[in-house]
Amino acid sequence: MHDFNYKHNNLYCEAVNIEELAEKYGTPLYVYSRNTLISHYRKIKEAFRPVNPLICYSMKANSNFSICKALVKEGAGLDIVSRGELYRALKTRVSSKKIVYAGVGKKESEIEMAIRHRIFFFNVESIPELELINKVAGRLGVRQKVAIRINPDVKAGTHKYITTGHGENKFGIDFVTAKKIFLDRRKYENLSVSGIHMHIGSQIVKSGPFIKAMKKVADFIKDLEICGAGIGWLNIGGGLGIIYSKEKPQTAKEYAGAIMPILKRIKANIILEPGRFIVGNAGVLVTRVQYIKETPSKKFAIVDAGMNDLIRPSLYGAYHEILPVRSRSYSGSKDIRVFDVVGPICESGDFLGKDRKFVRLKEGDLLSVMGIGAYGSSMASNYNSRLRACEVMVEGDKVRVIRRRETYEDLIRAEI
Ligand SMILES: *Cc1c(COP(=O)(O)O)cnc(C)c1O
């Protein structure tokens, strides 16, 4: 599943000892396996081969240049949600014909820049947005392809903050309104309203919600065809779940197997936007225990990474496995203690894991927070004026810094 394994009690990323990385680059440190990254991209590509989709990696999962670039080299396109991500995308030299742009709040300046760069599709989330894109495209003399993002009103069975395809979420357009748009599409004279997009949420571990949404969309497309409004492209979004603890997510193959029959009937070109599935298991966050603190009610391992480096536990109550970088043998339950692993930030919500068992954990020990490749560094901040951590990519026995640790100069660079 991934390339983080113990050899002689030491945790390795591919052929590199993580302890040595921590000594050399300091902590906290994000460590990525290039092999894990690429092999997950290939898994999904292979699973969907029969429909030959355009796979647009969802940059917000991890927008580090080297990670995006590695995927672009493999042939991936990019799914963006802001002008900043467009800027990053263009730096990778991805073909702009492989860029798709979603998000409910695109500003006119962002739309203009994306059209100037001739991106492939806008995934449109409202009628006012559609009108604005039409206006800007007209001004620039471009006929722009757009897809209508459908909100299929299904429950994704995932955390409420990462479900996006339910009627109450801010995303997408309901079927009735979408049908009106398609039947009326000639009035948007600078647009080619030629696609349907959906993305129902993230970390979805069962194929049920995907199938339910897909069937609704397939019926909708059939209805449109009957009305003489066929589409050319169907973008089915991302959302594939991964293993953080005891989840048993569908594999890429199972996911593809479940929905491919529906996709084949639709006869549109297919786009996918996986993020977490590709990069989630490709990264770990290495941190050092600063203090062991015991209170009358709890034991805390206070580490040098905090919610500014990894906000998922605080934000979503997300679980990440936390492993010792050097595993210790134990001679019985007396060696095992239970700790809350917490950061140095001045918030009680600043924790990486609660009630975790460790063998003879000591100050100075290194811990590895697993599965932080997605929504880890891309959600990092400078809160408490902490410097954003260094990121390194391992390939076999080679190591490359893909983001240097910030300096105190960086911290105040934009301030006056
Ligand atoms: C976040 C997002 C994705 C990627 O979701 P994952 O769960 O990481 O696969 C894909 N499409 C859109 C529109 C998104 O907002």
The ligand as a Tripos MOL2 file, in Angstrom:
@<TRIPOS>MOLECULE
LIG
   15    15     1     0     0
SMALL
NO_CHARGES

@<TRIPOS>ATOM
      1 C1        -11.2820   18.4660   -3.2680 C.3       1 LIG1
      2 C2        -11.8380   18.1290   -4.6030 C.ar      1 LIG1
      3 C3        -11.4670   16.9590   -5.2570 C.ar      1 LIG1
      4 C4        -10.5400   15.9310   -4.6500 C.3       1 LIG1
      5 O1        -11.1280   15.2630   -3.5980 O.3       1 LIG1
      6 P1        -10.3730   13.9890   -2.9400 P.3       1 LIG1
      7 O2        -11.3150   13.5310   -1.9150 O.co2     1 LIG1
      8 O3         -9.0960   14.4810   -2.3910 O.co2     1 LIG1
      9 O4        -10.1810   12.9880   -4.0220 O.co2     1 LIG1
     10 C5        -11.9590   16.7480   -6.5230 C.ar      1 LIG1
     11 N1        -12.8010   17.6220   -7.1160 N.ar      1 LIG1
     12 C6        -13.1940   18.7590   -6.5050 C.ar      1 LIG1
     13 C7        -14.0930   19.6780   -7.2130 C.3       1 LIG1
     14 C8        -12.7300   19.0470   -5.2350 C.ar      1 LIG1
     15 O5        -13.1350   20.1640   -4.6310 O.3       1 LIG1
@<TRIPOS>BOND
     1     1     2 1
     2     2     3 ar
     3     2    14 ar
     4     3     4 1
     5     3    10 ar
     6     4     5 1
     7     5     6 1
     8     6     7 2
     9     6     8 1
    10     6     9 1
    11    10    11 ar
    12    11    12 ar
    13    12    13 1
    14    12    14 ar
    15    14    15 1
@<TRIPOS>SUBSTRUCTURE
     1 LIG1         1 GROUP 0 **** ****
